[in-house]
Amino acid sequence: MRAAIYGRFSTDKQSDSSIEDQARNCVRYAERFQLEIVSRFEDKAISGASKARPGYQEMLAAAERREFDVLLVDDLSRLSRDEIEVKQTIRRFIFRRLRIVGVSDGYDSSIKGEKIQSTMRGLMNELYLDDLREKTHRGLTGKALNGYSAGGRTYGYKRRPIENLTRLDVEGRPLVEAVARAINEDEARWVRQIFEWFAGGHSPRWIANELNRMGVPSARGSTWAANAVYGDVTQGNGFLNNQLYIGRYIWNRSMWTKDPDTGKRRRSDRPESEWIIKDMPDLRIVPQELWDAVQARQAEIRKKSGALREALNNPNSRSHSGKYLFSGLLKCGGCGANFTMCSTHSYGCATNLNRGESACANGLRVPRRVVEERLLEAIKGELFSEEAVDLFVKETTALLKQRQADNVPDTEAARRGLNQAEREVANIMAAIKAGIITPSTKVELERAEADRRRFEELLTTEAPTPEKLANYLPKAKVRYRSLLDSLRETLSRDIAEARECLKTLLGVIRMIPQPEGYLAAELQQSFEGMLKVLGGEGLKVRMVAGTRSDSNLFDLNGQVLKARMVAGAGFEPTTFRL
């Protein structure tokens, strides 16, 4: 049998030897049971709580392609620390007649009672993470109470390791027990300069642009952004709100939790009673008078802009960027950043707006009204003209006929597969009636029944004939034209719906600055999007013998259409002056 090995360790404090130790255990197991190792997957310094691991995802893809029969892991926790993810992976493997073995903890997905074992080990792994999280936070709390760094780097300071000269690490060097901060004078002078500029009346955008123009490295080594300068006074972030600059260290203001639906981490505020606050006057960079002047100007700005902020936060207001038709569709032709609303009336490059012309020289602005009217007119009257749609239908019809001819399903192979699956089911049922029951009987029966359903579905699903496909497109053309005609009505009723339609049809619109001083919008029809709008979800294509694919028509043919049609009249990118 073919075997694959998956290994993982969690933090950068472990070494490659951890992976090698896991692999060595798996190799010994494979030799003992005469398994042929055909592939090896690994993830280094990545938490098992995340499934976004390159090696893990590569292993799952190889399992889906059935490139091995048995997956060997040192123990089940290497697979994942998430109980639900472990269960789901085991289900995928059992469905594909694949086996998972934990060589150190004795787990085997093919034996009776594996569900109890996997559930218990999954629960233990999650409890381990909870315990590790609690201990880590407790340790960081102790560091913060002593004034040491509890994570993250603050611009203006350098790190000073606190070493224990009587204890050594694995490399034989003095063990680093904590990290203290010390003022970095090369950066501290820029911190004071930022405060002085703001107190003197300059905006955060002007400050970011000036720093970029002068070539001052940012905290992360890239360009400066206006929002990094201004920050959020309620969250205490941003240069102008960081109280460490006046020697007041605040830790534990917020916490990060993972959304169970999206998997994304979200920030939430902790109650002030849980904050750790420590006065550290030796870390002061900004004089108190300068700090007070900056805070006073921020308060004045918040007061004057209160009405505007209220309008922006009003869900019924069209000031929300999400309420505009082309929000998220426009990209700067200079740097590739989003074109966003830079005022209540105009679009502009976000990089130029927030980081200045040193980061992106495209400082041209265009009224939102002009963008919407001109692009809608171009989409309806020029880009998707009658000639272009006719060409699209003609080329698509020819290609679909060709693809349909190439992918006629081998029904005889499907019948043979169905007969084999039915014989397996009958043999297993006969063995059960005769009292011959092994630990893997139930698994084998489920797999055989799944194969039988798959082949039955393949034989009973009617594949669209070339004639049906050819007759479908002219009707879809009417639907497409009707969609464009109703676009303005959709806009007045539901901007989000209209925006999604345009995103499907066009993808990204590049806003290219011209030497003459105006912006040109480059539009390119999305062939996959056109097929999606035309074909909807009802048009499917069945593929090769013994297997079945329900890929949507546009997924199956999009690249072929693009390669053949891009040279045709009406299908090159089209540019419109704004």
HELIX and SHEET records of a PDB file:
HELIX    1   1 ASP A   16  ARG A   32  1                                  17    
HELIX    2   2 PRO A   54  GLU A   64  1                                  11    
HELIX    3   3 LEU A   76  LEU A   79  1                                   4    
HELIX    4   4 GLU A   83  PHE A   95  1                                  13    
HELIX    5   5 GLU A  114  LEU A  145  1                                  32    
HELIX    6   6 GLU A  185  ALA A  199  1                                  15    
HELIX    7   7 PRO A  204  ARG A  213  1                                  10    
HELIX    8   8 ALA A  226  TYR A  230  1                                   5    
HELIX    9   9 PHE A  239  ASN A  241  5                                   3    
HELIX   10  10 GLN A  243  ILE A  246  5                                   4    
HELIX   11  11 GLU A  272  GLU A  274  5                                   3    
HELIX   12  12 PRO A  281  LEU A  283  5                                   3    
HELIX   13  13 GLN A  288  LYS A  304  1                                  17    
HELIX   14  14 GLY A  306  LEU A  312  1                                   7    
HELIX   15  15 SER A  321  LYS A  323  5                                   3    
HELIX   16  16 ALA A  350  ARG A  355  1                                   6    
HELIX   17  17 ARG A  368  ALA A  378  1                                  11    
HELIX   18  18 ILE A  379  LEU A  383  3                                   5    
HELIX   19  19 GLU A  386  ASP A  406  1                                  21    
HELIX   20  20 THR A  411  LYS A  433  1                                  23    
HELIX   21  21 THR A  441  THR A  460  1                                  20    
HELIX   22  22 PRO A  466  ASP A  485  1                                  20    
HELIX   23  23 LEU A  487  ARG A  493  1                                   7    
HELIX   24  24 ILE A  495  LEU A  506  1                                  12    
HELIX   25  25 PHE A  527  GLY A  535  1                                   9    
HELIX   26  26 LEU A  553  MET A  565  1                                  13    
SHEET    1   A 4 GLU A  36  ASP A  43  0                                        
SHEET    2   A 4 ARG A   2  ARG A   8  1                                        
SHEET    3   A 4 VAL A  70  VAL A  73  1                                        
SHEET    4   A 4 ARG A  99  GLY A 102  1                                        
SHEET    1   B 2 TYR A 157  LEU A 168  0                                        
SHEET    2   B 2 PRO A 174  ILE A 183 -1                                        
SHEET    1   C 2 ARG A 248  TRP A 251  0                                        
SHEET    2   C 2 ILE A 276  ASP A 279 -1                                        
SHEET    1   D 2 SER A 254  LYS A 258  0                                        
SHEET    2   D 2 ARG A 265  ASP A 269 -1                                        
SHEET    1   E 4 LEU A 330  CYS A 332  0                                        
SHEET    2   E 4 ILE A 509  PRO A 513  1                                        
SHEET    3   E 4 LEU A 519  LEU A 523 -1                                        
SHEET    4   E 4 THR A 574  ARG A 577 -1                                        
SHEET    1   F 3 PHE A 339  MET A 341  0                                        
SHEET    2   F 3 SER A 346  CYS A 349 -1                                        
SHEET    3   F 3 VAL A 366  PRO A 367 -1                                        
END                                                                             
